[in-house]
Amino acid sequence: MRKYSNAIAWHGYVGKPEWMQKVAAAHPDAEMHWTEGGPDIIDPAYASDWAKWGRTFAGVLRNGARSIIGWNLALDENGKPNVGPFPCGGLVTVNSKTSEVTRSGQYWGFAHYSRAIEREAVVIPSRGEITGVDHVAARNPNGGYVLILTNSGAKPQTVQVQLGSQAADVDLPADSVSTLTWS
């Protein structure tokens, strides 16, 4: 594979992030990037499905992707221009008549990741199984740590997070994405 490429692009329309592990095992020298996935413009939860995207992004990064890229930055209220087979929305929708901007749930999910995880950060192992809570931890090049927690459940939850000898209880509202940073 190295003769032609050293990277693999993944799309988020079908499959599961765990499948990336099989490819990484077969091609450990290949970089993996999640390069395409976007919100459904006709989904009633288009502007509020941030927990869905938080879960997706956690799964993608925990399974070996080095980056996440949205499919469309801005589309109109009809998801145009779009030549694909899916009813896509952008990270933002710009109303063609009023110029009003609507941020998608994917936008808000990305905000947690892009504001806290720096370029060249390394995803570090994080453990814990709590129903409805997904998580990903990273160490930034400056030595700081990031933990992004997604509670996709309908009820608030309290989780305990720990790094070395430091521990804290964190309240997670229902249907939320929360970001913790420390050095």
Wavefront OBJ file of the C-alpha trace (Angstrom):
o trace
v 0.000 0.000 0.000
v 2.813 2.457 0.849
v 3.835 2.497 -2.797
v 0.653 4.394 -3.706
v -0.572 5.987 -0.505
v 0.129 6.282 3.212
v -3.356 7.349 4.290
v -6.896 6.029 4.375
v -10.017 8.200 4.242
v -13.166 7.029 6.019
v -16.714 8.204 5.427
v -19.353 8.180 8.129
v -22.408 7.104 6.153
v -22.213 3.355 6.772
v -20.234 1.083 9.012
v -18.879 1.453 12.507
v -15.774 3.228 13.838
v -14.543 -0.084 15.307
v -13.948 -1.341 11.773
v -11.001 1.046 11.572
v -9.088 -1.226 13.981
v -9.085 -4.088 11.461
v -7.585 -1.869 8.793
v -5.034 -0.456 11.251
v -3.980 -4.000 12.175
v -3.458 -4.866 8.494
v -1.751 -1.539 7.663
v -0.194 -0.146 10.859
v 1.883 2.361 8.892
v -1.164 4.038 7.303
v -2.666 7.240 8.677
v -6.437 7.202 8.990
v -8.664 10.265 8.615
v -12.445 10.578 8.902
v -13.003 12.803 5.889
v -16.694 12.836 5.231
v -19.871 12.857 7.215
v -22.556 15.414 7.670
v -25.904 16.119 9.211
v -29.180 15.309 7.531
v -30.846 18.631 6.650
v -34.344 17.120 6.895
v -33.763 15.508 10.319
v -35.877 17.352 12.919
v -32.865 17.181 15.269
v -30.524 18.827 12.718
v -29.752 21.780 14.995
v -29.679 19.866 18.274
v -28.112 16.428 17.703
v -24.740 17.431 19.223
v -24.657 14.302 21.417
v -24.948 12.110 18.311
v -21.931 13.870 16.835
v -20.024 13.803 20.126
v -20.510 10.036 20.171
v -19.450 9.708 16.548
v -16.312 11.789 17.007
v -15.311 9.916 20.175
v -15.664 6.593 18.355
v -13.710 7.793 15.342
v -10.789 9.116 17.413
v -10.730 6.146 19.813
v -10.415 3.832 16.808
v -7.408 5.410 15.167
v -8.389 8.442 13.088
v -5.902 11.320 13.192
v -8.423 13.915 12.067
v -12.115 14.581 11.514
v -13.423 16.662 8.622
v -17.035 17.677 8.009
v -18.503 17.150 4.567
v -19.977 20.613 3.996
v -19.211 23.848 5.773
v -22.271 25.811 4.651
v -25.333 24.922 2.594
v -28.665 26.621 2.053
v -31.964 25.738 3.723
v -32.548 23.030 1.101
v -29.127 21.442 1.563
v -27.868 22.864 -1.736
v -25.629 22.765 -3.557
v -25.411 19.018 -3.100
v -24.949 16.506 -5.869
v -24.835 13.445 -3.643
v -27.490 10.873 -2.882
v -28.013 11.985 0.756
v -30.038 14.990 2.025
v -27.008 16.768 3.488
v -26.836 19.823 5.656
v -23.775 21.857 6.388
v -22.059 22.570 9.632
v -24.130 25.700 9.229
v -27.156 26.487 7.104
v -27.361 29.905 5.465
v -30.909 30.864 4.518
v -30.798 32.013 0.882
v -33.522 34.611 1.412
v -32.740 36.060 4.853
v -29.012 35.195 5.230
v -29.854 33.818 8.696
v -27.261 31.301 9.895
v -28.346 28.146 11.740
v -25.692 26.044 13.420
v -26.130 22.279 13.212
v -25.656 19.801 16.023
v -22.534 18.697 14.174
v -21.219 22.278 14.475
v -21.687 22.192 18.259
v -20.124 18.725 18.484
v -17.123 19.901 16.460
v -16.783 22.928 18.722
v -15.867 20.734 21.677
v -13.240 18.850 19.718
v -11.707 21.646 17.668
v -11.411 24.117 20.546
v -9.693 21.717 22.917
v -7.747 19.110 20.929
v -4.747 20.679 19.209
v -3.035 19.634 16.001
v -0.623 16.752 16.671
v -2.410 15.814 19.903
v -2.237 12.134 20.799
v -5.337 10.194 21.781
v -4.568 8.387 25.007
v -6.325 5.347 26.439
v -9.314 6.073 28.626
v -11.372 3.460 30.411
v -14.839 3.275 31.768
v -18.137 1.873 30.731
v -21.165 3.940 31.649
v -24.329 3.396 29.653
v -24.925 6.333 27.332
v -21.576 8.042 28.043
v -18.868 8.064 25.385
v -15.450 9.567 25.995
v -12.144 10.326 24.388
v -8.965 11.609 26.052
v -6.006 13.311 24.421
v -2.697 14.853 25.350
v -1.934 18.078 23.521
v 1.582 18.961 22.303
v 1.830 21.573 25.101
v 1.457 18.769 27.682
v -2.133 19.595 28.587
v -4.871 16.990 28.741
v -8.370 16.960 27.268
v -11.288 14.721 28.120
v -14.499 15.010 26.112
v -17.541 13.288 27.595
v -20.789 12.768 25.716
v -23.957 11.832 27.592
v -26.369 10.782 24.863
v -28.910 9.590 27.408
v -32.177 11.222 28.406
v -31.104 11.536 32.066
v -28.286 13.469 33.737
v -25.392 11.380 35.020
v -22.469 11.912 37.355
v -19.184 10.284 36.409
v -15.879 10.156 38.196
v -12.839 11.038 36.121
v -9.303 10.300 37.198
v -5.812 11.066 35.955
v -3.114 9.611 38.140
v -3.942 10.541 41.719
v -6.287 13.373 40.733
v -10.006 12.605 40.599
v -13.206 14.605 40.272
v -16.914 13.957 40.001
v -18.395 15.534 36.879
v -22.103 16.163 36.375
v -23.202 15.518 32.803
v -26.559 16.961 31.782
v -28.815 14.778 29.642
v -28.076 14.947 25.903
v -24.801 16.831 26.370
v -21.176 17.112 25.343
v -18.759 18.323 28.027
v -15.075 19.162 27.686
v -12.526 19.099 30.498
v -9.009 20.466 30.076
v -6.105 20.553 32.525
v -2.335 20.642 32.615
l 1 2 3 4 5 6 7 8 9 10 11 12 13 14 15 16 17 18 19 20 21 22 23 24 25 26 27 28 29 30 31 32 33 34 35 36 37 38 39 40 41 42 43 44 45 46 47 48 49 50 51 52 53 54 55 56 57 58 59 60 61 62 63 64 65 66 67 68 69 70 71 72 73 74 75 76 77 78 79 80 81 82 83 84 85 86 87 88 89 90 91 92 93 94 95 96 97 98 99 100 101 102 103 104 105 106 107 108 109 110 111 112 113 114 115 116 117 118 119 120 121 122 123 124 125 126 127 128 129 130 131 132 133 134 135 136 137 138 139 140 141 142 143 144 145 146 147 148 149 150 151 152 153 154 155 156 157 158 159 160 161 162 163 164 165 166 167 168 169 170 171 172 173 174 175 176 177 178 179 180 181 182 183
